[in-house]
Structures are given as structure tokens and as C-alpha cells.
């Protein structure tokens, strides 16, 4: 196994053990909708809260924690209008957790 693959697998396992189920679902939600998406943090708060039927405060708490873990990046009250995006580590984690959720391995995607 190459060193970067070990690091990526380690990152996915750590996140899988440390993210709450709601945080994991939100990360998956972003992962599945992000391609070409230019929606902001505020848009995601409203959209996720409505679709997942969780309070907006819970959604904000989860998004702030994902941002604190450097899995997403987004605007802030000082920087408005910046789209919410997965970071590279966030993409690795979201993809890994998504594959695990559906019982697939990396070989299934090669």
C-alpha cells in the first residue's frame, strides 16, 4: 500500500469514529450535491435542515464543526457569498464514508 493511500484510509477511519451520525449525513449530503454547485453556507443550512428535518441550529453546529475539522470551507459573517465546498480531506472522507455506507471497496471504483 502506498503511503498516501494509508494516510487517506486513516483519515476516513478517524472521521468515521469521530463524526456524529448527523455530521456524517451532512457531509454525504454536500458530497452528493457539490459538483458544479455554487451554494453558500446559508443556503446549505436551510436546505439541509428542511430535507433532513433537523433544526437550523443543529445544522449550523454540524457545519461549523465540519469547518473546524477542515473538511469544508465556506464564507463567514465577514466574507459573505463564498460557496461552501468540501476541502480535499473532506472529499476523501466523504467518498470513503459513502463507499463504506454502501458496502463498496476502493476496488469497486477502479
Rosetta silent file (secondary structure, phi, psi, omega in degrees, C-alpha in Angstrom):
SEQUENCE: XXXXXXXXXXXXXXXXXXXXXXXXXXXXXXXXXXXXXXXXXXXXXXXXXXXXXXXXXXXXXXXXXXXXXXXXXXXXXXXXXXXXXXXXXXXXXXXXXXXXXXXXXXXXXX
SCORE:     score description
SCORE:     0.000 S_00000001
   1 L     0.000  132.892 -179.981    0.000    0.000    0.000 S_00000001
   2 L   -74.179  152.135 -176.225    1.409    3.384   -0.925 S_00000001
   3 H   -56.116  -39.781 -178.568    1.898    5.918    1.908 S_00000001
   4 H   -67.624  -32.812  177.571   -0.750    8.339    0.639 S_00000001
   5 H   -67.474  -37.614  177.130   -3.335    5.535    0.479 S_00000001
   6 H   -64.368  -43.268  178.597   -2.552    4.642    4.095 S_00000001
   7 H   -62.869  -43.907  179.271   -2.948    8.272    5.116 S_00000001
   8 H   -63.487  -44.021  179.498   -6.268    8.564    3.267 S_00000001
   9 H   -63.596  -40.037  177.921   -7.595    5.345    4.814 S_00000001
  10 H   -62.072  -43.131  178.932   -6.511    6.534    8.257 S_00000001
  11 H   -61.038  -44.159  179.543   -8.310    9.850    7.727 S_00000001
  12 H   -64.004  -43.148 -179.554  -11.529    8.084    6.721 S_00000001
  13 H   -65.639  -42.756  177.667  -11.364    5.741    9.731 S_00000001
  14 H   -60.395  -46.796 -179.863  -10.715    8.594   12.166 S_00000001
  15 H   -63.868  -41.217  179.974  -13.597   10.603   10.765 S_00000001
  16 H   -60.168  -32.349  179.526  -15.868    7.570   10.793 S_00000001
  17 H   -85.514  -24.408 -172.758  -15.240    7.116   14.510 S_00000001
  18 H  -105.784  -20.024  178.266  -15.396   10.792   15.470 S_00000001
  19 L   -79.797  142.893  172.928  -18.178   12.310   13.365 S_00000001
  20 L   -71.983  165.722  179.686  -21.715   12.143   14.704 S_00000001
  21 H   -63.135  -35.902  178.993  -24.290   10.423   12.521 S_00000001
  22 H   -68.290  -41.986  177.858  -25.792   13.822   11.639 S_00000001
  23 H   -61.825  -41.872  178.273  -22.367   15.223   10.704 S_00000001
  24 H   -62.386  -42.587  179.418  -21.721   12.165    8.510 S_00000001
  25 H   -65.371  -39.022  179.007  -25.104   12.575    6.807 S_00000001
  26 H   -67.332  -42.100  177.324  -24.459   16.278    6.220 S_00000001
  27 H   -60.754  -42.518  177.643  -21.014   15.557    4.756 S_00000001
  28 H   -64.390  -40.877  178.016  -22.609   12.965    2.458 S_00000001
  29 H   -58.066  -46.681  179.695  -25.341   15.462    1.507 S_00000001
  30 H   -65.346  -44.951 -179.197  -22.703   18.016    0.479 S_00000001
  31 H   -56.936  -42.707 -176.463  -20.630   15.360   -1.332 S_00000001
  32 H   -77.458  -15.353 -176.287  -23.605   14.240   -3.431 S_00000001
  33 H  -114.869   -5.999 -168.734  -24.667   17.779   -4.386 S_00000001
  34 L   -73.584  -32.710 -172.688  -21.428   19.700   -4.707 S_00000001
  35 L   -51.330  112.598  179.674  -20.399   19.073   -8.336 S_00000001
  36 L    73.346    7.265 -176.637  -20.739   22.433  -10.060 S_00000001
  37 L   -83.471  137.413  178.646  -22.658   23.766   -7.077 S_00000001
  38 L  -123.163   32.443 -178.133  -22.148   27.373   -6.037 S_00000001
  39 L   -82.394  149.376 -176.983  -24.425   27.460   -2.995 S_00000001
  40 E   -89.625  171.793  176.011  -23.441   29.294    0.169 S_00000001
  41 H   -52.758  -47.632 -178.147  -23.306   28.221    3.797 S_00000001
  42 H   -61.872  -40.038  178.594  -26.708   29.856    4.428 S_00000001
  43 H   -62.926  -45.290  179.797  -28.301   28.000    1.512 S_00000001
  44 H   -63.657  -38.093  178.522  -26.972   24.681    2.816 S_00000001
  45 H   -57.803  -50.368 -178.570  -28.251   25.419    6.333 S_00000001
  46 H   -65.947  -44.763 -177.557  -31.790   25.918    5.039 S_00000001
  47 H   -64.944  -47.275 -179.077  -31.654   23.060    2.533 S_00000001
  48 H   -65.433  -45.379 -179.587  -30.165   20.502    4.931 S_00000001
  49 H   -58.739  -43.008 -179.136  -32.498   21.476    7.787 S_00000001
  50 H   -69.293  -46.729 -175.644  -35.546   21.105    5.541 S_00000001
  51 H   -71.636  -40.202 -177.347  -34.513   17.856    3.851 S_00000001
  52 H   -90.215   -5.450 -179.842  -33.116   16.115    6.938 S_00000001
  53 L    56.011   50.498  173.875  -35.788   17.550    9.254 S_00000001
  54 L  -123.544  154.940  179.404  -33.318   18.859   11.816 S_00000001
  55 L   -62.493  150.041  176.942  -33.282   22.328   13.382 S_00000001
  56 H   -59.700  -33.896  179.619  -31.229   25.000   11.620 S_00000001
  57 H   -64.049  -38.592  177.228  -29.233   25.440   14.836 S_00000001
  58 H   -66.479  -42.012  178.937  -28.196   21.766   14.699 S_00000001
  59 H   -61.435  -45.083  178.758  -27.278   22.130   11.040 S_00000001
  60 H   -62.910  -43.776  178.969  -25.142   25.192   11.793 S_00000001
  61 H   -58.064  -46.403 -179.910  -23.455   23.423   14.706 S_00000001
  62 H   -64.858  -45.505  179.290  -22.601   20.448   12.471 S_00000001
  63 H   -63.067  -40.435  177.972  -21.365   22.632    9.601 S_00000001
  64 H   -63.457  -38.809  176.798  -19.240   24.693   11.986 S_00000001
  65 H   -67.896  -40.292  176.590  -17.685   21.510   13.363 S_00000001
  66 H   -63.203  -37.624  176.810  -17.010   20.196    9.847 S_00000001
  67 H   -67.343  -41.102  178.316  -15.384   23.543    9.044 S_00000001
  68 H   -63.718  -29.669  176.927  -13.340   23.341   12.254 S_00000001
  69 L   -85.623    2.645 -179.352  -12.110   19.883   11.205 S_00000001
  70 L    62.945   30.406  176.761  -11.122   21.400    7.820 S_00000001
  71 L   -91.712  -22.814  174.200  -13.496   19.089    5.952 S_00000001
  72 E  -133.786  161.042  170.751  -15.418   22.000    4.418 S_00000001
  73 E  -132.849  146.675 -176.986  -14.710   25.633    3.642 S_00000001
  74 L  -161.108  170.649  176.083  -17.283   28.376    3.373 S_00000001
  75 L   -69.197  178.514  179.240  -17.845   32.069    3.822 S_00000001
  76 L  -139.358 -173.961  178.320  -18.426   33.680    7.182 S_00000001
  77 L   -64.625  -24.542  178.525  -20.201   36.725    8.551 S_00000001
  78 L   -88.595  -25.732 -178.394  -17.180   38.739    7.397 S_00000001
  79 L  -123.970   85.932 -176.344  -16.883   37.023    3.990 S_00000001
  80 L   -85.346  153.647  173.933  -20.340   36.651    2.508 S_00000001
  81 L    84.379    2.061  178.888  -21.248   34.952   -0.756 S_00000001
  82 L   -83.353  127.449 -178.437  -18.409   32.402   -0.785 S_00000001
  83 E   -63.740  146.632  174.538  -19.675   28.975   -1.855 S_00000001
  84 L   -79.633  133.236 -179.071  -19.495   26.095    0.599 S_00000001
  85 E  -141.771  153.721  169.185  -17.133   23.385   -0.662 S_00000001
  86 E   -74.513  140.632  170.865  -15.513   20.206    0.513 S_00000001
  87 L   -80.704  174.165  177.386  -11.792   20.531    1.091 S_00000001
  88 H   -59.448  -47.001  175.546   -9.523   17.809   -0.293 S_00000001
  89 H   -60.316  -36.741  177.868   -9.524   15.986    3.078 S_00000001
  90 H   -63.412  -38.338  177.562  -13.307   16.448    3.183 S_00000001
  91 H   -64.840  -44.262  178.615  -13.630   14.878   -0.250 S_00000001
  92 H   -60.300  -47.011 -178.917  -11.519   11.890    0.814 S_00000001
  93 H   -65.075  -47.871 -178.264  -13.585   11.408    3.979 S_00000001
  94 H   -61.016  -44.222  179.443  -16.955   11.883    2.252 S_00000001
  95 H   -64.630  -44.351  179.563  -16.059    9.476   -0.541 S_00000001
  96 H   -63.897  -43.532  178.916  -14.689    6.905    1.912 S_00000001
  97 H   -68.258  -35.923  178.327  -17.703    7.093    4.210 S_00000001
  98 H   -65.132  -43.139  178.328  -20.059    6.942    1.233 S_00000001
  99 H   -63.870  -41.827 -179.965  -18.338    3.803   -0.078 S_00000001
 100 H   -64.953  -36.431 -179.464  -18.468    2.219    3.387 S_00000001
 101 H   -62.884  -34.928 -177.821  -22.160    3.070    3.715 S_00000001
 102 L  -100.929   11.531  174.987  -22.949    1.125    0.560 S_00000001
 103 L    68.356   26.298  179.646  -20.552   -1.731    1.331 S_00000001
 104 L  -100.778  156.441  176.615  -18.221   -0.940   -1.535 S_00000001
 105 L  -111.095  171.447  178.348  -14.464   -1.096   -1.538 S_00000001
 106 H   -60.374  -32.335 -179.450  -11.943    1.010   -3.368 S_00000001
 107 H   -65.172  -28.622  178.336  -11.577   -1.787   -5.915 S_00000001
 108 H   -65.609  -20.429 -176.954  -15.255   -1.387   -6.862 S_00000001
 109 H  -102.512    3.103 -179.700  -14.442    2.140   -8.090 S_00000001
 110 L   -92.992    0.000    0.000  -11.366    1.229  -10.142 S_00000001
